[in-house]
Amino acid sequence: QVQLVESGGGLVQAGGSLRLSCVASGSVFRLNAMGWYRQAPGMQRDLVAVITSGGTTTSADSVKGRFTISRDNAKNTVYLQMNSLKPEDTAVYFCNGQAGPGREYWGQGTQVTVSS
């Protein structure tokens, strides 16, 4: 099993920045990718960014140039640096860990609210 715990959410004005952290514990060696998803009220959960164990990153078009995903393998932690935040970035952000087809783990989520 893998446990994921997010932190770093909060309320910020448009144009501001936040950094989310996700600490993985348990059988972290099983994870071959970690990422961030977000879900706004009444909307589906969408991919924000993902980083593989080799360091390859993928980001949604809506956040490219503003958000950066990174990981510290020594700390079993993945980060999401969010700059130039917009009101439409308001959502619950979930950390995700991928261990193979049909095997994934989720954190409890952290709220990000961007005021205009």
Secondary structure, 3 states (H helix, E strand, C coil): CEEEEEECCEEEECCCCEEEEEEEEECHHHCCEEEEEEECCCCCCEEEEEEECCCCEEECHHHCCCEEEEEEHHHCEEEEEECCCCHHHCEEEEEEEEEECCEEEECCCEEEEEEC
